[in-house]
């Protein structure tokens, strides 16, 4: 897993030759979700492919493969 870019609550990740946007939100309680994207972080489908409630961006990045569905 390689982090391509990262801000405080978003990251673009390259994993197994696919790009993903990892996004942390606290709008409805803390959750971090993973979406398919391109290399710039533009989401191609807003159906999440991973993530978890009550989990930070850092936790997901530290164990990325564990959080993919």
mmCIF file as Biopython writes it, N, C-alpha, C and O atoms, coordinates in Angstrom:
data_model
#
loop_
_atom_site.group_PDB
_atom_site.id
_atom_site.type_symbol
_atom_site.label_atom_id
_atom_site.label_alt_id
_atom_site.label_comp_id
_atom_site.label_asym_id
_atom_site.label_entity_id
_atom_site.label_seq_id
_atom_site.pdbx_PDB_ins_code
_atom_site.Cartn_x
_atom_site.Cartn_y
_atom_site.Cartn_z
_atom_site.occupancy
_atom_site.B_iso_or_equiv
_atom_site.auth_seq_id
_atom_site.auth_asym_id
_atom_site.pdbx_PDB_model_num
ATOM 1   N N  . UNK A ? 1  ? 0.849   -1.163 0.000   1.0 0.0 1  A 1 
ATOM 2   C CA . UNK A ? 1  ? 0.000   0.000  0.000   1.0 0.0 1  A 1 
ATOM 3   C C  . UNK A ? 1  ? 0.895   1.227  0.000   1.0 0.0 1  A 1 
ATOM 4   O O  . UNK A ? 1  ? 1.836   1.326  0.788   1.0 0.0 1  A 1 
ATOM 5   N N  . UNK A ? 2  ? 0.592   2.161  -0.896  1.0 0.0 2  A 1 
ATOM 6   C CA . UNK A ? 2  ? 1.360   3.406  -0.990  1.0 0.0 2  A 1 
ATOM 7   C C  . UNK A ? 2  ? 0.403   4.591  -0.894  1.0 0.0 2  A 1 
ATOM 8   O O  . UNK A ? 2  ? -0.578  4.657  -1.634  1.0 0.0 2  A 1 
ATOM 9   N N  . UNK A ? 3  ? 0.681   5.523  0.009   1.0 0.0 3  A 1 
ATOM 10  C CA . UNK A ? 3  ? -0.102  6.751  0.111   1.0 0.0 3  A 1 
ATOM 11  C C  . UNK A ? 3  ? 0.423   7.716  -0.946  1.0 0.0 3  A 1 
ATOM 12  O O  . UNK A ? 3  ? 1.591   8.102  -0.912  1.0 0.0 3  A 1 
ATOM 13  N N  . UNK A ? 4  ? -0.438  8.106  -1.884  1.0 0.0 4  A 1 
ATOM 14  C CA . UNK A ? 4  ? -0.078  9.009  -2.978  1.0 0.0 4  A 1 
ATOM 15  C C  . UNK A ? 4  ? -0.149  10.458 -2.510  1.0 0.0 4  A 1 
ATOM 16  O O  . UNK A ? 4  ? 0.752   11.249 -2.785  1.0 0.0 4  A 1 
ATOM 17  N N  . UNK A ? 5  ? -1.222  10.803 -1.802  1.0 0.0 5  A 1 
ATOM 18  C CA . UNK A ? 5  ? -1.378  12.144 -1.232  1.0 0.0 5  A 1 
ATOM 19  C C  . UNK A ? 5  ? -2.238  12.039 0.012   1.0 0.0 5  A 1 
ATOM 20  O O  . UNK A ? 5  ? -3.022  11.102 0.164   1.0 0.0 5  A 1 
ATOM 21  N N  . UNK A ? 6  ? -2.081  13.016 0.906   1.0 0.0 6  A 1 
ATOM 22  C CA . UNK A ? 6  ? -2.834  12.971 2.155   1.0 0.0 6  A 1 
ATOM 23  C C  . UNK A ? 6  ? -3.054  14.373 2.691   1.0 0.0 6  A 1 
ATOM 24  O O  . UNK A ? 6  ? -2.158  15.217 2.647   1.0 0.0 6  A 1 
ATOM 25  N N  . UNK A ? 7  ? -4.264  14.616 3.202   1.0 0.0 7  A 1 
ATOM 26  C CA . UNK A ? 7  ? -4.584  15.826 3.951   1.0 0.0 7  A 1 
ATOM 27  C C  . UNK A ? 7  ? -5.021  15.373 5.344   1.0 0.0 7  A 1 
ATOM 28  O O  . UNK A ? 7  ? -4.854  14.210 5.711   1.0 0.0 7  A 1 
ATOM 29  N N  . UNK A ? 8  ? -5.574  16.293 6.100   1.0 0.0 8  A 1 
ATOM 30  C CA . UNK A ? 8  ? -5.983  15.974 7.471   1.0 0.0 8  A 1 
ATOM 31  C C  . UNK A ? 8  ? -7.017  14.852 7.533   1.0 0.0 8  A 1 
ATOM 32  O O  . UNK A ? 8  ? -6.972  14.025 8.444   1.0 0.0 8  A 1 
ATOM 33  N N  . UNK A ? 9  ? -7.952  14.811 6.575   1.0 0.0 9  A 1 
ATOM 34  C CA . UNK A ? 9  ? -9.008  13.801 6.660   1.0 0.0 9  A 1 
ATOM 35  C C  . UNK A ? 9  ? -9.274  13.051 5.348   1.0 0.0 9  A 1 
ATOM 36  O O  . UNK A ? 9  ? -10.333 12.443 5.189   1.0 0.0 9  A 1 
ATOM 37  N N  . UNK A ? 10 ? -8.314  13.093 4.405   1.0 0.0 10 A 1 
ATOM 38  C CA . UNK A ? 10 ? -8.443  12.338 3.162   1.0 0.0 10 A 1 
ATOM 39  C C  . UNK A ? 10 ? -7.081  11.844 2.723   1.0 0.0 10 A 1 
ATOM 40  O O  . UNK A ? 10 ? -6.055  12.463 3.004   1.0 0.0 10 A 1 
ATOM 41  N N  . UNK A ? 11 ? -7.089  10.710 2.025   1.0 0.0 11 A 1 
ATOM 42  C CA . UNK A ? 11 ? -5.847  10.201 1.446   1.0 0.0 11 A 1 
ATOM 43  C C  . UNK A ? 11 ? -6.172  9.452  0.162   1.0 0.0 11 A 1 
ATOM 44  O O  . UNK A ? 11 ? -7.220  8.816  0.048   1.0 0.0 11 A 1 
ATOM 45  N N  . UNK A ? 12 ? -5.263  9.533  -0.799  1.0 0.0 12 A 1 
ATOM 46  C CA . UNK A ? 12 ? -5.344  8.724  -2.010  1.0 0.0 12 A 1 
ATOM 47  C C  . UNK A ? 12 ? -4.298  7.632  -1.856  1.0 0.0 12 A 1 
ATOM 48  O O  . UNK A ? 12 ? -3.131  7.899  -1.565  1.0 0.0 12 A 1 
ATOM 49  N N  . UNK A ? 13 ? -4.743  6.393  -2.057  1.0 0.0 13 A 1 
ATOM 50  C CA . UNK A ? 13 ? -3.906  5.224  -1.809  1.0 0.0 13 A 1 
ATOM 51  C C  . UNK A ? 13 ? -3.824  4.378  -3.073  1.0 0.0 13 A 1 
ATOM 52  O O  . UNK A ? 13 ? -4.811  4.219  -3.791  1.0 0.0 13 A 1 
ATOM 53  N N  . UNK A ? 14 ? -2.648  3.842  -3.333  1.0 0.0 14 A 1 
ATOM 54  C CA . UNK A ? 14 ? -2.452  2.856  -4.389  1.0 0.0 14 A 1 
ATOM 55  C C  . UNK A ? 14 ? -2.254  1.505  -3.709  1.0 0.0 14 A 1 
ATOM 56  O O  . UNK A ? 14 ? -1.336  1.332  -2.907  1.0 0.0 14 A 1 
ATOM 57  N N  . UNK A ? 15 ? -3.120  0.554  -4.034  1.0 0.0 15 A 1 
ATOM 58  C CA . UNK A ? 15 ? -3.054  -0.776 -3.425  1.0 0.0 15 A 1 
ATOM 59  C C  . UNK A ? 15 ? -3.423  -1.812 -4.486  1.0 0.0 15 A 1 
ATOM 60  O O  . UNK A ? 15 ? -4.492  -1.728 -5.090  1.0 0.0 15 A 1 
ATOM 61  N N  . UNK A ? 16 ? -2.551  -2.778 -4.711  1.0 0.0 16 A 1 
ATOM 62  C CA . UNK A ? 16 ? -2.783  -3.818 -5.722  1.0 0.0 16 A 1 
ATOM 63  C C  . UNK A ? 16 ? -3.152  -3.225 -7.083  1.0 0.0 16 A 1 
ATOM 64  O O  . UNK A ? 16 ? -4.089  -3.682 -7.738  1.0 0.0 16 A 1 
ATOM 65  N N  . UNK A ? 17 ? -2.404  -2.203 -7.496  1.0 0.0 17 A 1 
ATOM 66  C CA . UNK A ? 17 ? -2.582  -1.533 -8.795  1.0 0.0 17 A 1 
ATOM 67  C C  . UNK A ? 17 ? -3.930  -0.843 -8.960  1.0 0.0 17 A 1 
ATOM 68  O O  . UNK A ? 17 ? -4.349  -0.593 -10.091 1.0 0.0 17 A 1 
ATOM 69  N N  . UNK A ? 18 ? -4.619  -0.529 -7.871  1.0 0.0 18 A 1 
ATOM 70  C CA . UNK A ? 18 ? -5.868  0.228  -7.896  1.0 0.0 18 A 1 
ATOM 71  C C  . UNK A ? 18 ? -5.734  1.423  -6.975  1.0 0.0 18 A 1 
ATOM 72  O O  . UNK A ? 18 ? -5.043  1.368  -5.958  1.0 0.0 18 A 1 
ATOM 73  N N  . UNK A ? 19 ? -6.409  2.513  -7.347  1.0 0.0 19 A 1 
ATOM 74  C CA . UNK A ? 19 ? -6.405  3.715  -6.528  1.0 0.0 19 A 1 
ATOM 75  C C  . UNK A ? 19 ? -7.685  3.785  -5.702  1.0 0.0 19 A 1 
ATOM 76  O O  . UNK A ? 19 ? -8.761  3.378  -6.141  1.0 0.0 19 A 1 
ATOM 77  N N  . UNK A ? 20 ? -7.531  4.313  -4.495  1.0 0.0 20 A 1 
ATOM 78  C CA . UNK A ? 20 ? -8.656  4.464  -3.574  1.0 0.0 20 A 1 
ATOM 79  C C  . UNK A ? 20 ? -8.581  5.820  -2.893  1.0 0.0 20 A 1 
ATOM 80  O O  . UNK A ? 20 ? -7.496  6.322  -2.600  1.0 0.0 20 A 1 
ATOM 81  N N  . UNK A ? 21 ? -9.750  6.409  -2.643  1.0 0.0 21 A 1 
ATOM 82  C CA . UNK A ? 21 ? -9.844  7.585  -1.788  1.0 0.0 21 A 1 
ATOM 83  C C  . UNK A ? 21 ? -10.300 7.091  -0.423  1.0 0.0 21 A 1 
ATOM 84  O O  . UNK A ? 21 ? -11.314 6.400  -0.315  1.0 0.0 21 A 1 
ATOM 85  N N  . UNK A ? 22 ? -9.557  7.441  0.614   1.0 0.0 22 A 1 
ATOM 86  C CA . UNK A ? 22 ? -9.904  7.093  1.992   1.0 0.0 22 A 1 
ATOM 87  C C  . UNK A ? 22 ? -10.324 8.403  2.657   1.0 0.0 22 A 1 
ATOM 88  O O  . UNK A ? 22 ? -9.549  9.359  2.696   1.0 0.0 22 A 1 
ATOM 89  N N  . UNK A ? 23 ? -11.536 8.444  3.174   1.0 0.0 23 A 1 
ATOM 90  C CA . UNK A ? 23 ? -12.094 9.694  3.682   1.0 0.0 23 A 1 
ATOM 91  C C  . UNK A ? 23 ? -12.640 9.515  5.089   1.0 0.0 23 A 1 
ATOM 92  O O  . UNK A ? 23 ? -13.457 8.632  5.350   1.0 0.0 23 A 1 
ATOM 93  N N  . UNK A ? 24 ? -12.169 10.376 5.996   1.0 0.0 24 A 1 
ATOM 94  C CA . UNK A ? 24 ? -12.649 10.384 7.384   1.0 0.0 24 A 1 
ATOM 95  C C  . UNK A ? 24 ? -13.665 11.503 7.538   1.0 0.0 24 A 1 
ATOM 96  O O  . UNK A ? 24 ? -13.439 12.624 7.080   1.0 0.0 24 A 1 
ATOM 97  N N  . UNK A ? 25 ? -14.782 11.197 8.182   1.0 0.0 25 A 1 
ATOM 98  C CA . UNK A ? 25 ? -15.824 12.187 8.415   1.0 0.0 25 A 1 
ATOM 99  C C  . UNK A ? 25 ? -16.342 12.048 9.840   1.0 0.0 25 A 1 
ATOM 100 O O  . UNK A ? 25 ? -16.389 10.953 10.400  1.0 0.0 25 A 1 
ATOM 101 N N  . UNK A ? 26 ? -16.731 13.184 10.411  1.0 0.0 26 A 1 
ATOM 102 C CA . UNK A ? 26 ? -17.363 13.145 11.730  1.0 0.0 26 A 1 
ATOM 103 C C  . UNK A ? 26 ? -18.751 13.781 11.677  1.0 0.0 26 A 1 
ATOM 104 O O  . UNK A ? 26 ? -19.309 14.143 12.712  1.0 0.0 26 A 1 
ATOM 105 N N  . UNK A ? 27 ? -19.303 13.915 10.482  1.0 0.0 27 A 1 
ATOM 106 C CA . UNK A ? 27 ? -20.608 14.553 10.297  1.0 0.0 27 A 1 
ATOM 107 C C  . UNK A ? 27 ? -21.718 13.820 11.048  1.0 0.0 27 A 1 
ATOM 108 O O  . UNK A ? 27 ? -22.567 14.453 11.676  1.0 0.0 27 A 1 
ATOM 109 N N  . UNK A ? 28 ? -21.714 12.498 10.986  1.0 0.0 28 A 1 
ATOM 110 C CA . UNK A ? 28 ? -22.739 11.691 11.665  1.0 0.0 28 A 1 
ATOM 111 C C  . UNK A ? 28 ? -22.101 10.760 12.688  1.0 0.0 28 A 1 
ATOM 112 O O  . UNK A ? 28 ? -22.617 9.670  12.937  1.0 0.0 28 A 1 
ATOM 113 N N  . UNK A ? 29 ? -21.000 11.171 13.278  1.0 0.0 29 A 1 
ATOM 114 C CA . UNK A ? 29 ? -20.200 10.312 14.143  1.0 0.0 29 A 1 
ATOM 115 C C  . UNK A ? 29 ? -18.969 9.910  13.347  1.0 0.0 29 A 1 
ATOM 116 O O  . UNK A ? 29 ? -19.006 9.869  12.117  1.0 0.0 29 A 1 
ATOM 117 N N  . UNK A ? 30 ? -17.910 9.623  14.025  1.0 0.0 30 A 1 
ATOM 118 C CA . UNK A ? 30 ? -16.647 9.312  13.356  1.0 0.0 30 A 1 
ATOM 119 C C  . UNK A ? 30 ? -16.750 8.062  12.501  1.0 0.0 30 A 1 
ATOM 120 O O  . UNK A ? 30 ? -17.176 7.012  12.981  1.0 0.0 30 A 1 
ATOM 121 N N  . UNK A ? 31 ? -16.359 8.170  11.224  1.0 0.0 31 A 1 
ATOM 122 C CA . UNK A ? 31 ? -16.248 7.017  10.347  1.0 0.0 31 A 1 
ATOM 123 C C  . UNK A ? 31 ? -15.221 7.326  9.265   1.0 0.0 31 A 1 
ATOM 124 O O  . UNK A ? 31 ? -15.036 8.480  8.879   1.0 0.0 31 A 1 
ATOM 125 N N  . UNK A ? 32 ? -14.568 6.295  8.789   1.0 0.0 32 A 1 
ATOM 126 C CA . UNK A ? 32 ? -13.626 6.420  7.695   1.0 0.0 32 A 1 
ATOM 127 C C  . UNK A ? 32 ? -14.023 5.389  6.649   1.0 0.0 32 A 1 
ATOM 128 O O  . UNK A ? 32 ? -14.128 4.198  6.942   1.0 0.0 32 A 1 
ATOM 129 N N  . UNK A ? 33 ? -14.244 5.865  5.415   1.0 0.0 33 A 1 
ATOM 130 C CA . UNK A ? 33 ? -14.696 4.999  4.334   1.0 0.0 33 A 1 
ATOM 131 C C  . UNK A ? 33 ? -13.697 5.001  3.192   1.0 0.0 33 A 1 
ATOM 132 O O  . UNK A ? 33 ? -12.933 5.951  3.024   1.0 0.0 33 A 1 
ATOM 133 N N  . UNK A ? 34 ? -13.708 3.927  2.406   1.0 0.0 34 A 1 
ATOM 134 C CA . UNK A ? 34 ? -12.815 3.747  1.266   1.0 0.0 34 A 1 
ATOM 135 C C  . UNK A ? 34 ? -13.660 3.657  0.005   1.0 0.0 34 A 1 
ATOM 136 O O  . UNK A ? 34 ? -14.648 2.924  -0.046  1.0 0.0 34 A 1 
ATOM 137 N N  . UNK A ? 35 ? -13.254 4.421  -1.024  1.0 0.0 35 A 1 
ATOM 138 C CA . UNK A ? 35 ? -13.965 4.443  -2.304  1.0 0.0 35 A 1 
ATOM 139 C C  . UNK A ? 35 ? -12.983 4.210  -3.446  1.0 0.0 35 A 1 
ATOM 140 O O  . UNK A ? 35 ? -11.824 4.614  -3.358  1.0 0.0 35 A 1 
ATOM 141 N N  . UNK A ? 36 ? -13.440 3.557  -4.525  1.0 0.0 36 A 1 
ATOM 142 C CA . UNK A ? 36 ? -12.633 3.453  -5.737  1.0 0.0 36 A 1 
ATOM 143 C C  . UNK A ? 36 ? -12.445 4.843  -6.316  1.0 0.0 36 A 1 
ATOM 144 O O  . UNK A ? 36 ? -13.378 5.646  -6.329  1.0 0.0 36 A 1 
ATOM 145 N N  . UNK A ? 37 ? -11.237 5.131  -6.797  1.0 0.0 37 A 1 
ATOM 146 C CA . UNK A ? 37 ? -10.970 6.450  -7.369  1.0 0.0 37 A 1 
ATOM 147 C C  . UNK A ? 37 ? -9.896  6.337  -8.444  1.0 0.0 37 A 1 
ATOM 148 O O  . UNK A ? 37 ? -9.394  5.252  -8.737  1.0 0.0 37 A 1 
ATOM 149 N N  . UNK A ? 38 ? -9.556  7.491  -9.025  1.0 0.0 38 A 1 
ATOM 150 C CA . UNK A ? 38 ? -8.410  7.553  -9.922  1.0 0.0 38 A 1 
ATOM 151 C C  . UNK A ? 38 ? -7.205  8.067  -9.125  1.0 0.0 38 A 1 
ATOM 152 O O  . UNK A ? 38 ? -7.297  8.271  -7.914  1.0 0.0 38 A 1 
ATOM 153 N N  . UNK A ? 39 ? -6.093  8.270  -9.803  1.0 0.0 39 A 1 
ATOM 154 C CA . UNK A ? 39 ? -4.862  8.669  -9.113  1.0 0.0 39 A 1 
ATOM 155 C C  . UNK A ? 39 ? -4.935  10.053 -8.486  1.0 0.0 39 A 1 
ATOM 156 O O  . UNK A ? 39 ? -4.104  10.395 -7.645  1.0 0.0 39 A 1 
ATOM 157 N N  . UNK A ? 40 ? -5.921  10.855 -8.885  1.0 0.0 40 A 1 
ATOM 158 C CA . UNK A ? 40 ? -6.101  12.187 -8.321  1.0 0.0 40 A 1 
ATOM 159 C C  . UNK A ? 40 ? -7.109  12.204 -7.169  1.0 0.0 40 A 1 
ATOM 160 O O  . UNK A ? 40 ? -7.327  13.245 -6.549  1.0 0.0 40 A 1 
ATOM 161 N N  . UNK A ? 41 ? -7.720  11.056 -6.884  1.0 0.0 41 A 1 
ATOM 162 C CA . UNK A ? 41 ? -8.708  10.978 -5.809  1.0 0.0 41 A 1 
ATOM 163 C C  . UNK A ? 41 ? -10.127 11.254 -6.255  1.0 0.0 41 A 1 
ATOM 164 O O  . UNK A ? 41 ? -11.019 11.402 -5.420  1.0 0.0 41 A 1 
ATOM 165 N N  . UNK A ? 42 ? -10.355 11.328 -7.569  1.0 0.0 42 A 1 
ATOM 166 C CA . UNK A ? 42 ? -11.709 11.506 -8.090  1.0 0.0 42 A 1 
ATOM 167 C C  . UNK A ? 42 ? -12.441 10.171 -7.994  1.0 0.0 42 A 1 
ATOM 168 O O  . UNK A ? 42 ? -12.031 9.185  -8.606  1.0 0.0 42 A 1 
ATOM 169 N N  . UNK A ? 43 ? -13.516 10.147 -7.230  1.0 0.0 43 A 1 
ATOM 170 C CA . UNK A ? 43 ? -14.242 8.909  -6.948  1.0 0.0 43 A 1 
ATOM 171 C C  . UNK A ? 43 ? -15.010 8.469  -8.185  1.0 0.0 43 A 1 
ATOM 172 O O  . UNK A ? 43 ? -15.712 9.263  -8.811  1.0 0.0 43 A 1 
ATOM 173 N N  . UNK A ? 44 ? -14.866 7.184  -8.532  1.0 0.0 44 A 1 
ATOM 174 C CA . UNK A ? 44 ? -15.553 6.645  -9.705  1.0 0.0 44 A 1 
ATOM 175 C C  . UNK A ? 44 ? -16.895 6.019  -9.337  1.0 0.0 44 A 1 
ATOM 176 O O  . UNK A ? 44 ? -17.753 5.855  -10.204 1.0 0.0 44 A 1 
ATOM 177 N N  . UNK A ? 45 ? -17.092 5.666  -8.066  1.0 0.0 45 A 1 
ATOM 178 C CA . UNK A ? 45 ? -18.335 5.071  -7.612  1.0 0.0 45 A 1 
ATOM 179 C C  . UNK A ? 45 ? -18.452 5.354  -6.117  1.0 0.0 45 A 1 
ATOM 180 O O  . UNK A ? 45 ? -17.547 5.020  -5.353  1.0 0.0 45 A 1 
ATOM 181 N N  . UNK A ? 46 ? -19.554 5.965  -5.696  1.0 0.0 46 A 1 
ATOM 182 C CA . UNK A ? 46 ? -19.697 6.377  -4.300  1.0 0.0 46 A 1 
ATOM 183 C C  . UNK A ? 46 ? -20.190 5.260  -3.389  1.0 0.0 46 A 1 
ATOM 184 O O  . UNK A ? 46 ? -20.559 5.521  -2.244  1.0 0.0 46 A 1 
ATOM 185 N N  . UNK A ? 47 ? -20.203 4.023  -3.875  1.0 0.0 47 A 1 
ATOM 186 C CA . UNK A ? 47 ? -20.483 2.889  -2.997  1.0 0.0 47 A 1 
ATOM 187 C C  . UNK A ? 47 ? -19.164 2.523  -2.331  1.0 0.0 47 A 1 
ATOM 188 O O  . UNK A ? 47 ? -18.186 2.211  -3.010  1.0 0.0 47 A 1 
ATOM 189 N N  . UNK A ? 48 ? -19.140 2.561  -1.004  1.0 0.0 48 A 1 
ATOM 190 C CA . UNK A ? 48 ? -17.881 2.303  -0.300  1.0 0.0 48 A 1 
ATOM 191 C C  . UNK A ? 48 ? -17.446 0.852  -0.470  1.0 0.0 48 A 1 
ATOM 192 O O  . UNK A ? 48 ? -18.270 -0.062 -0.527  1.0 0.0 48 A 1 
ATOM 193 N N  . UNK A ? 49 ? -16.134 0.666  -0.547  1.0 0.0 49 A 1 
ATOM 194 C CA . UNK A ? 49 ? -15.543 -0.663 -0.708  1.0 0.0 49 A 1 
ATOM 195 C C  . UNK A ? 49 ? -14.784 -1.081 0.551   1.0 0.0 49 A 1 
ATOM 196 O O  . UNK A ? 49 ? -14.113 -2.113 0.572   1.0 0.0 49 A 1 
ATOM 197 N N  . UNK A ? 50 ? -14.902 -0.266 1.594   1.0 0.0 50 A 1 
ATOM 198 C CA . UNK A ? 50 ? -14.243 -0.575 2.857   1.0 0.0 50 A 1 
ATOM 199 C C  . UNK A ? 50 ? -14.434 0.548  3.845   1.0 0.0 50 A 1 
ATOM 200 O O  . UNK A ? 50 ? -15.043 1.574  3.541   1.0 0.0 50 A 1 
ATOM 201 N N  . UNK A ? 51 ? -13.903 0.336  5.037   1.0 0.0 51 A 1 
ATOM 202 C CA . UNK A ? 51 ? -13.976 1.341  6.087   1.0 0.0 51 A 1 
ATOM 203 C C  . UNK A ? 51 ? -14.677 0.815  7.318   1.0 0.0 51 A 1 
ATOM 204 O O  . UNK A ? 51 ? -15.017 -0.364 7.414   1.0 0.0 51 A 1 
ATOM 205 N N  . UNK A ? 52 ? -14.885 1.734  8.268   1.0 0.0 52 A 1 
ATOM 206 C CA . UNK A ? 52 ? -15.525 1.327  9.517   1.0 0.0 52 A 1 
ATOM 207 C C  . UNK A ? 52 ? -15.919 2.552  10.331  1.0 0.0 52 A 1 
ATOM 208 O O  . UNK A ? 52 ? -15.286 3.604  10.237  1.0 0.0 52 A 1 
ATOM 209 N N  . UNK A ? 53 ? -16.971 2.406  11.132  1.0 0.0 53 A 1 
ATOM 210 C CA . UNK A ? 53 ? -17.372 3.445  12.076  1.0 0.0 53 A 1 
ATOM 211 C C  . UNK A ? 53 ? -16.385 3.505  13.231  1.0 0.0 53 A 1 
ATOM 212 O O  . UNK A ? 53 ? -15.732 2.513  13.555  1.0 0.0 53 A 1 
ATOM 213 N N  . UNK A ? 54 ? -16.283 4.666  13.844  1.0 0.0 54 A 1 
ATOM 214 C CA . UNK A ? 54 ? -15.429 4.890  15.014  1.0 0.0 54 A 1 
ATOM 215 C C  . UNK A ? 54 ? -13.966 4.544  14.730  1.0 0.0 54 A 1 
ATOM 216 O O  . UNK A ? 54 ? -13.259 4.039  15.602  1.0 0.0 54 A 1 
ATOM 217 N N  . UNK A ? 55 ? -13.526 4.818  13.515  1.0 0.0 55 A 1 
ATOM 218 C CA . UNK A ? 55 ? -12.159 4.533  13.085  1.0 0.0 55 A 1 
ATOM 219 C C  . UNK A ? 55 ? -11.584 5.768  12.410  1.0 0.0 55 A 1 
ATOM 220 O O  . UNK A ? 55 ? -12.267 6.421  11.621  1.0 0.0 55 A 1 
ATOM 221 N N  . UNK A ? 56 ? -10.337 6.089  12.713  1.0 0.0 56 A 1 
ATOM 222 C CA . UNK A ? 56 ? -9.702  7.271  12.133  1.0 0.0 56 A 1 
ATOM 223 C C  . UNK A ? 56 ? -9.019  6.945  10.818  1.0 0.0 56 A 1 
ATOM 224 O O  . UNK A ? 56 ? -8.795  5.781  10.484  1.0 0.0 56 A 1 
ATOM 225 N N  . UNK A ? 57 ? -8.694  7.991  10.082  1.0 0.0 57 A 1 
ATOM 226 C CA . UNK A ? 57 ? -7.938  7.850  8.848   1.0 0.0 57 A 1 
ATOM 227 C C  . UNK A ? 57 ? -6.615  7.144  9.112   1.0 0.0 57 A 1 
ATOM 228 O O  . UNK A ? 57 ? -6.227  6.252  8.357   1.0 0.0 57 A 1 
ATOM 229 N N  . UNK A ? 58 ? -5.928  7.529  10.162  1.0 0.0 58 A 1 
ATOM 230 C CA . UNK A ? 58 ? -4.647  6.920  10.504  1.0 0.0 58 A 1 
ATOM 231 C C  . UNK A ? 58 ? -4.749  5.430  10.764  1.0 0.0 58 A 1 
ATOM 232 O O  . UNK A ? 58 ? -3.877  4.662  10.356  1.0 0.0 58 A 1 
ATOM 233 N N  . UNK A ? 59 ? -5.811  5.019  11.442  1.0 0.0 59 A 1 
ATOM 234 C CA . UNK A ? 59 ? -6.002  3.588  11.715  1.0 0.0 59 A 1 
ATOM 235 C C  . UNK A ? 59 ? -6.225  2.803  10.427  1.0 0.0 59 A 1 
ATOM 236 O O  . UNK A ? 59 ? -5.684  1.710  10.259  1.0 0.0 59 A 1 
ATOM 237 N N  . UNK A ? 60 ? -7.018  3.359  9.522   1.0 0.0 60 A 1 
ATOM 238 C CA . UNK A ? 60 ? -7.271  2.677  8.251   1.0 0.0 60 A 1 
ATOM 239 C C  . UNK A ? 60 ? -5.994  2.602  7.420   1.0 0.0 60 A 1 
ATOM 240 O O  . UNK A ? 60 ? -5.699  1.561  6.834   1.0 0.0 60 A 1 
ATOM 241 N N  . UNK A ? 61 ? -5.238  3.689  7.366   1.0 0.0 61 A 1 
ATOM 242 C CA . UNK A ? 61 ? -4.000  3.682  6.592   1.0 0.0 61 A 1 
ATOM 243 C C  . UNK A ? 61 ? -2.972  2.719  7.170   1.0 0.0 61 A 1 
ATOM 244 O O  . UNK A ? 61 ? -2.202  2.116  6.421   1.0 0.0 61 A 1 
ATOM 245 N N  . UNK A ? 62 ? -2.949  2.568  8.474   1.0 0.0 62 A 1 
ATOM 246 C CA . UNK A ? 62 ? -1.985  1.675  9.122   1.0 0.0 62 A 1 
ATOM 247 C C  . UNK A ? 62 ? -2.265  0.198  8.834   1.0 0.0 62 A 1 
ATOM 248 O O  . UNK A ? 62 ? -1.349  -0.623 8.858   1.0 0.0 62 A 1 
ATOM 249 N N  . UNK A ? 63 ? -3.516  -0.137 8.563   1.0 0.0 63 A 1 
ATOM 250 C CA . UNK A ? 63 ? -3.919  -1.530 8.300   1.0 0.0 63 A 1 
ATOM 251 C C  . UNK A ? 63 ? -4.894  -1.591 7.131   1.0 0.0 63 A 1 
ATOM 252 O O  . UNK A ? 63 ? -5.966  -2.186 7.236   1.0 0.0 63 A 1 
ATOM 253 N N  . UNK A ? 64 ? -4.514  -0.973 6.018   1.0 0.0 64 A 1 
ATOM 254 C CA . UNK A ? 64 ? -5.427  -0.753 4.901   1.0 0.0 64 A 1 
ATOM 255 C C  . UNK A ? 64 ? -6.163  -2.027 4.454   1.0 0.0 64 A 1 
ATOM 256 O O  . UNK A ? 64 ? -7.388  -2.025 4.333   1.0 0.0 64 A 1 
ATOM 257 N N  . UNK A ? 65 ? -5.429  -3.090 4.216   1.0 0.0 65 A 1 
ATOM 258 C CA . UNK A ? 65 ? -6.056  -4.305 3.683   1.0 0.0 65 A 1 
ATOM 259 C C  . UNK A ? 65 ? -7.098  -4.894 4.639   1.0 0.0 65 A 1 
ATOM 260 O O  . UNK A ? 65 ? -8.046  -5.540 4.194   1.0 0.0 65 A 1 
ATOM 261 N N  . UNK A ? 66 ? -6.932  -4.678 5.933   1.0 0.0 66 A 1 
ATOM 262 C CA . UNK A ? 66 ? -7.904  -5.181 6.907   1.0 0.0 66 A 1 
ATOM 263 C C  . UNK A ? 66 ? -9.252  -4.470 6.812   1.0 0.0 66 A 1 
ATOM 264 O O  . UNK A ? 66 ? -10.269 -5.012 7.245   1.0 0.0 66 A 1 
ATOM 265 N N  . UNK A ? 67 ? -9.267  -3.263 6.250   1.0 0.0 67 A 1 
ATOM 266 C CA . UNK A ? 67 ? -10.497 -2.472 6.187   1.0 0.0 67 A 1 
ATOM 267 C C  . UNK A ? 67 ? -11.211 -2.570 4.845   1.0 0.0 67 A 1 
ATOM 268 O O  . UNK A ? 67 ? -12.301 -2.018 4.700   1.0 0.0 67 A 1 
ATOM 269 N N  . UNK A ? 68 ? -10.631 -3.257 3.853   1.0 0.0 68 A 1 
ATOM 270 C CA . UNK A ? 68 ? -11.339 -3.485 2.593   1.0 0.0 68 A 1 
ATOM 271 C C  . UNK A ? 68 ? -12.377 -4.583 2.785   1.0 0.0 68 A 1 
ATOM 272 O O  . UNK A ? 68 ? -12.129 -5.570 3.478   1.0 0.0 68 A 1 
ATOM 273 N N  . UNK A ? 69 ? -13.533 -4.403 2.170   1.0 0.0 69 A 1 
ATOM 274 C CA . UNK A ? 69 ? -14.591 -5.433 2.272   1.0 0.0 69 A 1 
ATOM 275 C C  . UNK A ? 69 ? -14.223 -6.612 1.401   1.0 0.0 69 A 1 
ATOM 276 O O  . UNK A ? 69 ? -14.969 -7.589 1.336   1.0 0.0 69 A 1 
#
